[in-house]
Amino acid sequence: DADVTQTPRNRITKTGKRIMLECSQTKGHDRMYWYRQDPGLGLRLIYYSFDVKDINKGEISDGYSVSRQAQAKFSLSLESAIPNQTALYFCATSDRGRGNQPQHFGDGTRLSIL
Amino acid sequence: EDKVVQSPLSLVVHEGDTVTLNCSYEVTNFRSLLWYKQEKKAPTFLFMLTSSGIEKKSGRLSSILDKKELFSILNITATQTGDSAIYLCAAPHGSSNTGKLIFGQGTTLQVKP
Protein backbone atom coordinates (compact mmCIF):
# COMPACT_ATOMS: atom_id res chain seq x y z
CA ASP A 1 0.00 0.00 0.00
CA ALA A 2 1.16 3.51 -0.79
CA ASP A 3 2.37 5.59 2.15
CA VAL A 4 0.69 8.73 0.79
CA THR A 5 -2.66 8.12 -0.90
CA GLN A 6 -4.57 10.67 -2.93
CA THR A 7 -8.16 10.37 -4.07
CA PRO A 8 -9.49 10.68 -6.64
CA ARG A 9 -6.70 9.95 -9.12
CA ASN A 10 -8.52 11.77 -11.92
CA ARG A 11 -11.43 14.17 -11.92
CA ILE A 12 -13.18 16.09 -14.65
CA THR A 13 -15.72 18.67 -13.60
CA LYS A 14 -17.38 21.89 -14.69
CA THR A 15 -16.67 25.49 -13.87
CA GLY A 16 -18.31 26.62 -10.64
CA LYS A 17 -18.45 23.20 -9.00
CA ARG A 18 -17.07 22.55 -5.53
CA ILE A 19 -14.36 19.92 -5.48
CA MET A 20 -12.52 18.19 -2.66
CA LEU A 21 -9.26 16.30 -3.05
CA GLU A 22 -8.31 13.94 -0.27
CA CYS A 23 -4.91 12.93 1.02
CA SER A 24 -4.15 10.34 3.67
CA GLN A 25 -0.82 9.07 4.93
CA THR A 26 0.45 6.14 6.93
CA LYS A 27 3.95 7.51 7.49
CA GLY A 28 3.10 9.13 10.82
CA HIS A 29 4.49 12.47 9.61
CA ASP A 30 3.38 15.70 11.23
CA ARG A 31 3.77 17.89 8.16
CA MET A 32 1.58 17.78 5.10
CA TYR A 33 1.57 19.88 1.93
CA TRP A 34 -0.51 20.50 -1.16
CA TYR A 35 1.15 21.44 -4.45
CA ARG A 36 -0.02 21.96 -7.99
CA GLN A 37 2.10 21.17 -11.01
CA ASP A 38 1.72 22.91 -14.34
CA PRO A 39 3.88 22.28 -17.41
CA GLY A 40 7.00 24.42 -17.34
CA LEU A 41 6.31 25.74 -13.83
CA GLY A 42 7.45 22.93 -11.57
CA LEU A 43 5.57 22.39 -8.31
CA ARG A 44 4.05 25.34 -6.49
CA LEU A 45 2.95 25.24 -2.87
CA ILE A 46 -0.74 25.88 -2.18
CA TYR A 47 -1.09 25.21 1.57
CA TYR A 48 0.80 23.38 4.26
CA SER A 49 0.12 22.14 7.77
CA PHE A 50 2.44 21.25 10.64
CA ASP A 51 -0.16 19.60 12.84
CA VAL A 52 -3.86 19.03 13.29
CA LYS A 53 -5.78 22.31 12.93
CA ASP A 54 -2.60 24.15 11.85
CA ILE A 55 -3.02 25.76 8.41
CA ASN A 56 -0.55 27.95 6.51
CA LYS A 57 -0.83 29.58 3.11
CA GLY A 58 1.68 28.80 0.42
CA GLU A 59 2.54 30.89 -2.61
CA ILE A 60 -0.71 30.29 -4.55
CA SER A 61 -3.51 29.80 -2.01
CA ASP A 62 -6.17 32.02 -3.65
CA GLY A 63 -9.19 29.98 -4.73
CA TYR A 64 -8.28 27.05 -2.47
CA SER A 65 -8.95 26.01 1.11
CA VAL A 66 -7.71 23.10 3.20
CA SER A 67 -8.69 21.12 6.26
CA ARG A 68 -6.46 19.11 8.63
CA GLN A 69 -8.85 17.35 10.98
CA ALA A 70 -6.54 14.43 11.74
CA GLN A 71 -2.81 13.89 11.63
CA ALA A 72 -3.14 11.43 8.78
CA LYS A 73 -5.53 13.42 6.60
CA PHE A 74 -5.22 16.70 4.71
CA SER A 75 -7.92 17.70 2.23
CA LEU A 76 -7.85 20.41 -0.42
CA SER A 77 -11.03 22.14 -1.60
CA LEU A 78 -11.81 24.27 -4.60
CA GLU A 79 -14.92 26.16 -3.57
CA SER A 80 -15.86 27.25 -7.09
CA ALA A 81 -13.61 25.64 -9.67
CA ILE A 82 -12.36 27.64 -12.65
CA PRO A 83 -10.56 26.39 -15.79
CA ASN A 84 -7.14 27.77 -14.81
CA GLN A 85 -7.19 25.42 -11.82
CA THR A 86 -6.78 22.56 -14.25
CA ALA A 87 -3.52 20.96 -13.13
CA LEU A 88 -1.87 17.96 -11.50
CA TYR A 89 -2.19 18.19 -7.72
CA PHE A 90 0.21 16.52 -5.31
CA CYS A 91 0.02 15.93 -1.60
CA ALA A 92 3.29 15.46 0.28
CA THR A 93 4.39 14.71 3.82
CA SER A 94 7.58 15.18 5.79
CA ASP A 95 8.82 14.33 9.23
CA ARG A 96 9.38 17.05 11.79
CA GLY A 97 12.90 15.79 12.58
CA ARG A 98 16.07 17.75 12.99
CA GLY A 99 17.29 19.63 9.97
CA ASN A 100 15.65 19.33 6.61
CA GLN A 101 13.67 16.22 5.86
CA PRO A 102 12.79 15.18 2.30
CA GLN A 103 9.14 15.29 1.36
CA HIS A 104 7.30 12.16 0.25
CA PHE A 105 4.67 12.54 -2.45
CA GLY A 106 1.42 10.86 -3.35
CA ASP A 107 0.71 9.77 -6.92
CA GLY A 108 -1.19 12.93 -7.73
CA THR A 109 -4.72 13.90 -8.74
CA ARG A 110 -5.20 15.03 -12.32
CA LEU A 111 -7.95 17.65 -12.26
CA SER A 112 -9.61 19.07 -15.36
CA ILE A 113 -12.05 21.97 -15.11
CA LEU A 114 -14.21 22.43 -18.20
CA GLU B 1 12.56 36.66 -3.89
CA ASP B 2 13.84 33.10 -3.61
CA LYS B 3 14.07 31.14 -6.83
CA VAL B 4 15.35 27.88 -8.26
CA VAL B 5 16.07 27.62 -11.98
CA GLN B 6 16.76 24.43 -13.91
CA SER B 7 18.33 23.97 -17.31
CA PRO B 8 17.81 22.68 -19.84
CA LEU B 9 14.02 22.42 -19.65
CA SER B 10 14.07 19.38 -21.90
CA LEU B 11 16.65 17.02 -23.27
CA VAL B 12 16.61 14.09 -25.68
CA VAL B 13 19.50 11.62 -25.69
CA HIS B 14 20.20 8.06 -26.76
CA GLU B 15 20.84 5.12 -24.52
CA GLY B 16 24.40 5.05 -23.30
CA ASP B 17 24.86 8.82 -23.37
CA THR B 18 25.89 10.79 -20.29
CA VAL B 19 23.75 13.76 -19.30
CA THR B 20 24.24 16.68 -16.95
CA LEU B 21 21.27 18.53 -15.53
CA ASN B 22 21.73 21.94 -13.96
CA CYS B 23 20.06 23.67 -11.05
CA SER B 24 20.90 27.18 -9.91
CA TYR B 25 19.39 28.81 -6.88
CA GLU B 26 18.98 32.07 -5.02
CA VAL B 27 17.61 31.19 -1.61
CA THR B 28 17.86 33.25 1.55
CA ASN B 29 19.36 31.27 4.44
CA PHE B 30 20.19 28.39 2.12
CA ARG B 31 20.30 25.07 3.94
CA SER B 32 20.17 22.27 1.37
CA LEU B 33 19.24 21.27 -2.14
CA LEU B 34 17.17 18.24 -3.08
CA TRP B 35 16.79 16.29 -6.31
CA TYR B 36 13.66 14.32 -7.23
CA LYS B 37 12.81 12.04 -10.15
CA GLN B 38 9.25 12.12 -11.44
CA GLU B 39 8.11 9.39 -13.77
CA LYS B 40 4.42 8.97 -14.44
CA LYS B 41 3.36 9.46 -10.86
CA ALA B 42 4.86 10.78 -7.64
CA PRO B 43 8.20 12.56 -7.49
CA THR B 44 10.61 10.27 -5.71
CA PHE B 45 13.51 11.53 -3.64
CA LEU B 46 17.03 11.07 -5.05
CA PHE B 47 19.53 13.18 -3.11
CA MET B 48 19.85 15.86 -0.51
CA LEU B 49 23.00 17.99 -0.66
CA THR B 50 24.10 20.22 2.15
CA SER B 51 27.87 20.54 1.81
CA SER B 52 29.76 22.03 -1.05
CA GLY B 53 32.01 19.77 -3.10
CA ILE B 54 30.85 16.45 -1.66
CA GLU B 55 29.44 14.16 -4.31
CA LYS B 56 26.40 12.05 -3.57
CA LYS B 57 26.21 8.90 -5.66
CA SER B 58 23.62 6.23 -6.29
CA GLY B 59 24.42 3.80 -9.06
CA ARG B 60 24.68 5.73 -12.32
CA LEU B 61 23.37 8.93 -10.76
CA SER B 62 25.54 11.43 -8.95
CA SER B 63 25.12 14.97 -7.77
CA ILE B 64 27.27 17.73 -6.38
CA LEU B 65 26.66 21.13 -4.88
CA ASP B 66 28.67 24.34 -5.30
CA LYS B 67 27.62 26.78 -2.58
CA LYS B 68 29.97 29.47 -3.79
CA GLU B 69 28.53 29.58 -7.30
CA LEU B 70 25.01 28.66 -6.10
CA PHE B 71 24.33 25.66 -8.28
CA SER B 72 24.06 21.91 -8.32
CA ILE B 73 24.39 19.36 -11.09
CA LEU B 74 22.88 15.92 -11.50
CA ASN B 75 24.85 13.53 -13.69
CA ILE B 76 23.48 10.35 -15.21
CA THR B 77 25.98 8.08 -16.91
CA ALA B 78 25.21 5.28 -19.37
CA THR B 79 21.60 6.41 -19.64
CA GLN B 80 18.81 3.87 -20.06
CA THR B 81 15.26 4.30 -21.30
CA GLY B 82 14.12 3.91 -17.69
CA ASP B 83 15.88 7.16 -16.87
CA SER B 84 13.27 9.02 -18.92
CA ALA B 85 11.49 11.28 -16.44
CA ILE B 86 11.15 14.81 -15.17
CA TYR B 87 14.00 15.71 -12.81
CA LEU B 88 13.16 18.32 -10.21
CA CYS B 89 15.45 20.22 -7.90
CA ALA B 90 14.18 22.04 -4.84
CA ALA B 91 15.44 23.98 -1.85
CA PRO B 92 13.95 24.62 1.57
CA HIS B 93 13.05 28.26 1.98
CA GLY B 94 11.43 30.58 4.46
CA SER B 95 12.00 30.32 8.19
CA SER B 96 14.30 27.54 9.24
CA ASN B 97 12.73 24.13 9.75
CA THR B 98 9.36 24.98 8.15
CA GLY B 99 9.86 22.20 5.63
CA LYS B 100 8.63 24.40 2.78
CA LEU B 101 10.31 23.70 -0.56
CA ILE B 102 10.68 25.90 -3.61
CA PHE B 103 10.99 23.91 -6.82
CA GLY B 104 12.62 24.56 -10.15
CA GLN B 105 10.64 24.14 -13.37
CA GLY B 106 11.98 20.64 -13.92
CA THR B 107 14.06 19.10 -16.72
CA THR B 108 12.24 16.59 -18.92
CA LEU B 109 14.68 13.90 -20.01
CA GLN B 110 13.83 11.50 -22.80
CA VAL B 111 16.21 8.60 -23.44
CA LYS B 112 15.71 6.94 -26.81
CA PRO B 113 16.68 3.31 -27.47
Interface residues (C-beta under 8 A of the other chain):
Chain A: V4 R31 Y33 Y35 G40 L41 G42 L43 R44 L45 Y48 F50 G58 F90 S94 G99 N100 Q101 P102 Q103 H104 F105 G106 D107 G108
Chain B: V4 Q6 L9 R31 S32 L34 Y36 K41 A42 P43 T44 F45 M48 T50 L88 A90 P92 N97 T98 G99 K100 L101 I102 F103 G104 Q105 G106
